[in-house]
Amino acid sequence: MKGKHIIIGITGSIAAYKACTLVRLFVKAGAEVIVVMTPSAKEFVTPLTLATLSRHAVVSEFFDRRDGSWHSHVDLGLWADAMIIAPATAATLGKMAHGIADNMLVTTYLSMKAPVFVAPAMDLDMFAHPTTQENLLTLERHGVRTIAPAEGELASTLTGKGRMEEPENIFRHIEDFFATTDTATADDATPPHRGTLLLTAGPTHEYIDPVRFIGNCSTGKMGFALAEAAAEAGFDVELVSGPTNLATRHPRIRRTDVVSAAEMYEAADRLFPNCRAAILCAAVADFTPATTATEKIKREATGNWEIPLIPTTDIAQALGEKKAVGQILAGFALETHNGHSNAIDKLLRKNLDFIVLNSLQDEGAGFGYDTNKVDIIDKDATTTPLPLKAKTEVARDIIRHLCAIIDNDNAK
């Protein structure tokens, strides 16, 4: 972080006090920090405190009322290596999304040439509201990166998602971002921005009672490898993950954790309209119990036990029906027999642009392995076989295939 120029934007949230720690972390790491505050932010933390910590005068108004000197948001936009708005209130996110430049922070954002990050902070209902989620998606389409809020106790005394991520985690997020981009720049390998990619990964768990579920052996390794490869290739990744023990590393990846097939469908359906492409890699359950017991079912009291199952929503089919012109949709087919014909049938029925076939008959492929052996099959049945290799390498091959399709579409 040494020598980096960082703008920290602070808005009117109780979480504004955490910005003091964030400023101190960047300064301690050798960055030069300028703080830009909204007028309401000054009700929560004083400019004097932040000026002392940042070693720069705080910018809040368009001009200095004492001498009339102008604060140039254009100069700030050219000076910065990154802008982090933490906390970012619902009001500020809405203004940013719609270009309402009525304060110095939003005008600075609109002039910003560097990457912009937002760390939302608000009550759980405000964060979950469709308007807030749509504003975040709009900003992400414009290249803004979201540092998702955590779950915890909120100022309202309620508990839920909306608590601003801790300053130490925000700092690490930005530090990781620069570590990745600086390395790419040094290698002359900075990729173009390719839009947003939806990825599903991992299994789903369909609960029978509070302690038992129907699931499968998916670990999520292939899907998470795809997420990292896509982020490296220039995509902003919306990763919808079932229950796994895996973590993401790249700052371009935004993760939504789900449990059931219904939850995965809801998330995918919500995110897909704003995505350039989607790759459905998750091993989604085809069936779920018709009812879920509220208490643990006892063997001694139940005896023989039959579980009525009902079909889950076919996510690939649903998204294939909603796919807009210009969107690309890909899926996976894990087969035990007649793999090629079954995969092509799935490709056509679900309106996919390509499908990745892997077979449990291939040693070293499938669930749990760090390797995979796949065939990439296009709509015209053209098949590209890939030999057994690390899933990270398979992921890069698949993402390169996707990029080639996008580049071909863009050239038309």
C-alpha positions, 0 to 999 in steps of 0.5 A: 500500500506504500505510496498509494493514493486513497480516497475514503468516503464517509456517509451519514451512518452510525458506522462512520466511527469505524472509518477512523480505524480504516483511515489509520490502517491505510496511513500506517501501511504507507498510503496517502489518504484524503477523506471526503465526507457527506454533510450528514457524516459530520454528525457522527464523526468530526472532520478534525478527528479524520484530518488528524488521522489522515494528515490531510484536510477533510473535504466536505463542501464544494468550496471553503466558506472562509476564503472561497477556495474551490475543492476540485472533485475532478482533481481528486478523481485523477489523483486517486488510486482507489476510492472506498466509501465506508460506510455507504448508506442506502441514500448514497448508493441510490445517488451514486446509481442515478448520478444525483450529484448534490454533494462532494462525495457523489461528484467525486465518485462521478469524476473518479478514474480509479476503482471504486469500492462500497461497504454498505451499512444500514438496517437489514430490511433496508439492505434487503429491499429490492431498491437497494439491491437494484442500486447495487447491481446498477453500480456493479454494472458500472464497475463499482465493487461491493464489500458485502456487509456482515451479519450481526447486531445493528443500531436498531437492536435487530440482528441481520445482514447490514452491518458494515464489514470491519475496517480490518477486513475492508483494508485486507480486501483493498490490499488483496485487490492491489496485490492482484492488479499490481502483479497483473500490471507488472506482467502486462496482463491486465485484462479488459473488463468483461462485465458480470458473470453469474456462477453457481457452485457446490451442492444443495442441501434439502432438509428432511428434519433439523439434522438430516438432509438430502444432498450429494458429494459436490465440494464446490472445487470446480465452481470456485476454480471457475470463479477465480479464473473468471475474475482473473480474466476480467469478469465481475463474478456473482458466485452463488454457492451451496454449502462448502468449506471453500473460500474466495480470494479475488476481490472481483468475486461477490459471494452469495451463500445459499443452502437449498435448491429453492434458495439457489434458484431465487439468487440466480433468478435475481442476479441473471438479468444483470449479467453478461453470462452465466455458468451453472456449475452447481450440483443442484438437487433434482428433488426436495422433501415435500415437507420438512419436520420441525423436530428430529424424527426418531427412529424408535417412534417412526419405524419404516419411513417413506419420504415423499419427494417433489421436483425442485425448480430446474434453474438451467431451464428457467434461466434458459427461458428468460435469457435475453439477446446477447446473454450467454448461458452455460451448464454442466452435465455430470453423467454416468452413461451415454454422456455425450448424447445426454449432454447434447440433449440437455444443451438443446432442451435448456437453451444453453450456449455450451455445456461442460460434460464430465463423467464419473467413469473417468478416473480422477474426475468428478466430485472431490478431486482436484483434477477433472477431465471434461468435454466442452460441447457447443450448440452445433455439437462441436466438441472440445475434449480436455485431458485430465488436468488440475481443476484450476487449469480446466477452469481457465480453459472453460473461461477462455472458451466463454471469452471467445464466444463473447469476443465473437459476439462483440465482433458481429 
